């Protein structure tokens, strides 16, 4: 009887169930999605900064042309 209890205890501690595998897969996917979101956010803010600089230059050019037109 004691052998059976030890075997059962061993199986409970070291068994790898489908539930554990699914939980680990979900955790891995969450980490991957977190990194993807972080990279996307960084790329978006970099693009936004460059876009704002370009738009600022274009607006300055339009203001300059309007100023020349009025003169």
C-alpha positions as CSV (number, residue, x, y, z in Angstrom):
1,X,0.0,0.0,0.0
2,X,2.8,2.4,0.8
3,X,4.4,1.7,-2.6
4,X,1.2,2.7,-4.3
5,X,1.0,5.9,-2.3
6,X,4.6,6.8,-3.2
7,X,3.9,6.1,-6.8
8,X,0.8,8.2,-6.8
9,X,2.6,11.0,-5.1
10,X,5.5,10.8,-7.7
11,X,3.0,10.8,-10.6
12,X,1.2,13.9,-9.1
13,X,4.5,15.8,-8.7
14,X,6.1,15.0,-12.1
15,X,3.2,14.2,-14.5
16,X,2.9,16.5,-17.4
17,X,-0.8,17.0,-18.2
18,X,-2.5,18.5,-21.2
19,X,-3.8,21.3,-19.0
20,X,-0.2,22.2,-18.0
21,X,0.8,22.2,-21.7
22,X,-2.1,24.4,-22.7
23,X,-1.4,26.9,-19.8
24,X,2.3,27.1,-20.9
25,X,1.3,27.6,-24.5
26,X,-1.1,30.4,-23.5
27,X,1.7,32.0,-21.4
28,X,4.1,31.8,-24.2
29,X,1.6,33.3,-26.6
30,X,0.9,36.2,-24.2
31,X,4.7,36.9,-23.9
32,X,5.1,36.9,-27.7
33,X,2.0,39.2,-28.1
34,X,3.4,41.5,-25.5
35,X,6.7,41.8,-27.3
36,X,5.0,42.3,-30.7
37,X,2.8,45.1,-29.2
38,X,5.9,46.7,-27.7
39,X,7.8,46.6,-31.0
40,X,4.7,47.9,-32.9
41,X,4.3,50.8,-30.4
42,X,8.0,51.7,-30.8
43,X,7.8,51.6,-34.6
44,X,4.5,53.7,-34.6
45,X,6.0,56.4,-32.4
46,X,9.1,56.5,-34.5
47,X,7.0,56.8,-37.7
48,X,4.8,59.5,-36.0
49,X,7.8,61.6,-35.1
50,X,9.2,61.4,-38.7
51,X,5.7,62.2,-40.1
52,X,5.3,65.2,-37.8
53,X,8.7,66.6,-38.9
54,X,7.8,66.1,-42.6
55,X,4.4,67.8,-42.1
56,X,6.0,70.7,-40.3
57,X,8.4,71.2,-43.2
58,X,5.5,71.1,-45.7
59,X,3.4,73.5,-43.6
60,X,6.4,75.9,-43.4
61,X,6.8,75.7,-47.2
62,X,3.1,76.5,-47.7
63,X,3.3,79.5,-45.3
64,X,6.4,80.7,-47.1
65,X,4.6,80.5,-50.5
66,X,1.5,82.2,-49.2
67,X,3.7,85.0,-47.7
68,X,5.4,85.5,-51.1
69,X,2.0,85.5,-52.9
70,X,0.6,88.3,-50.7
71,X,3.7,90.4,-51.1
